[in-house]
Amino acid sequence: MSLQITPVNPSDPSSLDQYLVAATVLHKHETPAFPPPTRRNLERMFDHPWPGTVQETYVALAAGEVVGFLNVEHYTEDNLDKANVEIGVSPAHRRRGFGRELLAFGEERARDLGKKTVNSHSAWTLPELNLVAPDEDGPAFARAMGYRDALPEVNRVLDLSTVDESALDEMLAHARAKADGYRLIRWNDPTPDDIVHDIAYLDGRLLADAPMGDTGWEPMNVDAERIRRTEEAIIARGRTSFHTAMVHEETGRVVAWTTINADDQCEWHGWQQITIVDPDHRGHRLGALVKVENLRWYREENPKVTRIDTFNAAENSYMISINEQMGFRPQYAFQNWRKDF
Ligand SMILES: CC(C)(COP(=O)(O)OP(=O)(O)OC[C@H]1O[C@@H](n2cnc3c(N)ncnc32)[C@H](O)[C@@H]1OP(=O)(O)O)[C@@H](O)C(=O)NCCC(=O)NCCS
């Protein structure tokens, strides 16, 4: 059966509907505990792209029926030789060659754009954490297509009905005892002018500091102007961000920072995003301090949220230990795949 791969175009509502059908089937099969895709968020993705990122989106039909999707993402401000290709085929339509055809299409786009490396990801089984993928299709497919595993990643979820406040109090007491000379600040977007350069510096460090395995992702080129463009997209996508940071009083610099955010489509859910401490200021438990303080502030302001999700490289033991102390527990594992042309 031949596969029809067509671009999703925001001015063609039926293509958006078709994409949503494919994304919803995959969501239910792979990650049902995450917030579901919505039509509104899909429209916003087209209207407000992330700065430095170009996303091409396709839907796959066979005999008029939606069978899968393809995203080809590439970058204009860093990671210039990379493309990220995401494909999904509905479970009812697998092992008919559709995945192979979608990936070939995505790789051809990457080659046409002059890219040298393609990254992708799939569900993964991690027996040591009792995490079992819904099936082994993704890894078997990726290997058969010549991809190598580059970095296992673990999603942990915090069920807010089970948070142990006394454990959080204890974490804060330990952290505060080591954090003399630092002062806490917090804000919603946009970032105040007087700290935006420090935030750009910390944001740009993230991919340099976090374990990236063999993925080959370069640190992003972030400056204050890019932070502003990103904030505009975040706000336009209906997301509210809660940031907590520590200022080093002697220098006045922001040296530790964390963010939780969520969009207006899902009132029960938040995403724990970046947490970073400047290397010169590690050892003061600033990471634990900002995370616990931010969580408490976020909960006060968002009483309907019941679950917060976060992602870490499986080997990021420092951040994982903070998350585990806060009550985050493993939910899904993923593998990052890579192929070089
Ligand atoms: C991965 C995925 C896209 C494959 O789609 P598909 O249409 O079933 O893939 P194909 O039929 O084109 O399979 C191509 C080859 O991959 C390999 N393969 C795919 N699934 C496999 C499985 N469960 N076991 C062993 N090999 C498998 C086989 O070599 C297959 O060729 P063959 O059928 O001639 O033996 C689909 O399973 C999926 O959507 N999974 C969830 C999303 C995902 O993991 N995407 C990212 C993958 S990098």
The ligand as a MOL file (V3000), in Angstrom:
LIG
                    3D

  0  0  0     0  0            999 V3000
M  V30 BEGIN CTAB
M  V30 COUNTS 48 50 0 0 0
M  V30 BEGIN ATOM
M  V30 1 C 9.1770 2.8650 15.2970 0
M  V30 2 C 7.9660 2.9130 14.3610 0
M  V30 3 C 7.8710 4.2870 13.7430 0
M  V30 4 C 8.1540 1.8390 13.2780 0
M  V30 5 O 7.0520 1.9470 12.3670 0
M  V30 6 P 6.6850 0.7420 11.3860 0
M  V30 7 O 5.8390 1.3020 10.3210 0
M  V30 8 O 6.1630 -0.4040 12.1490 0
M  V30 9 O 8.1280 0.3610 10.8130 0
M  V30 10 P 8.4380 -0.5080 9.5080 0
M  V30 11 O 7.3250 -1.4410 9.2120 0
M  V30 12 O 8.8210 0.4180 8.4100 0
M  V30 13 O 9.7310 -1.3240 9.9890 0
M  V30 14 C 10.9910 -1.1810 9.3830 0
M  V30 15 C 11.9480 -2.2000 9.9910 0
M  V30 16 O 12.1830 -1.8790 11.3740 0
M  V30 17 C 12.3700 -3.1060 12.1030 0
M  V30 18 N 11.3260 -3.2390 13.1020 0
M  V30 19 C 10.2620 -2.4200 13.3030 0
M  V30 20 N 9.5450 -2.8380 14.3710 0
M  V30 21 C 10.1590 -3.9420 14.8310 0
M  V30 22 C 9.9090 -4.8460 15.9130 0
M  V30 23 N 8.8590 -4.6760 16.7320 0
M  V30 24 N 10.7700 -5.8870 16.0920 0
M  V30 25 C 11.8250 -6.0670 15.3040 0
M  V30 26 N 12.1110 -5.2400 14.2460 0
M  V30 27 C 11.2950 -4.2040 14.0310 0
M  V30 28 C 12.2900 -4.2180 11.1000 0
M  V30 29 O 13.6040 -4.4240 10.6010 0
M  V30 30 C 11.4070 -3.5940 10.0170 0
M  V30 31 O 11.6040 -4.1870 8.7670 0
M  V30 32 P 10.8140 -5.5510 8.3900 0
M  V30 33 O 9.3740 -5.3860 8.7940 0
M  V30 34 O 11.0100 -5.6650 6.9320 0
M  V30 35 O 11.4710 -6.6460 9.1910 0
M  V30 36 C 6.6640 2.5880 15.1440 0
M  V30 37 O 6.8550 1.3820 15.8410 0
M  V30 38 C 6.3260 3.6510 16.1520 0
M  V30 39 O 5.6400 4.6130 15.8120 0
M  V30 40 N 6.8140 3.5160 17.4060 0
M  V30 41 C 6.5760 4.5660 18.4240 0
M  V30 42 C 7.2800 5.8670 18.0790 0
M  V30 43 C 8.7820 5.7060 17.9770 0
M  V30 44 O 9.4060 4.9900 18.7360 0
M  V30 45 N 9.3750 6.4810 17.0510 0
M  V30 46 C 10.8020 6.6900 16.9380 0
M  V30 47 C 11.5860 5.5680 16.4120 0
M  V30 48 S 13.2920 6.0850 16.2120 0
M  V30 END ATOM
M  V30 BEGIN BOND
M  V30 1 1 1 2
M  V30 2 1 2 3
M  V30 3 1 2 4
M  V30 4 1 2 36
M  V30 5 1 4 5
M  V30 6 1 5 6
M  V30 7 2 6 7
M  V30 8 1 6 8
M  V30 9 1 6 9
M  V30 10 1 9 10
M  V30 11 2 10 11
M  V30 12 1 10 12
M  V30 13 1 10 13
M  V30 14 1 13 14
M  V30 15 1 14 15
M  V30 16 1 15 16
M  V30 17 1 15 30
M  V30 18 1 16 17
M  V30 19 1 17 18
M  V30 20 1 17 28
M  V30 21 1 18 19
M  V30 22 1 18 27
M  V30 23 2 19 20
M  V30 24 1 20 21
M  V30 25 1 21 22
M  V30 26 2 21 27
M  V30 27 1 22 23
M  V30 28 2 22 24
M  V30 29 1 24 25
M  V30 30 2 25 26
M  V30 31 1 26 27
M  V30 32 1 28 29
M  V30 33 1 28 30
M  V30 34 1 30 31
M  V30 35 1 31 32
M  V30 36 2 32 33
M  V30 37 1 32 34
M  V30 38 1 32 35
M  V30 39 1 36 37
M  V30 40 1 36 38
M  V30 41 2 38 39
M  V30 42 1 38 40
M  V30 43 1 40 41
M  V30 44 1 41 42
M  V30 45 1 42 43
M  V30 46 2 43 44
M  V30 47 1 43 45
M  V30 48 1 45 46
M  V30 49 1 46 47
M  V30 50 1 47 48
M  V30 END BOND
M  V30 END CTAB
M  END
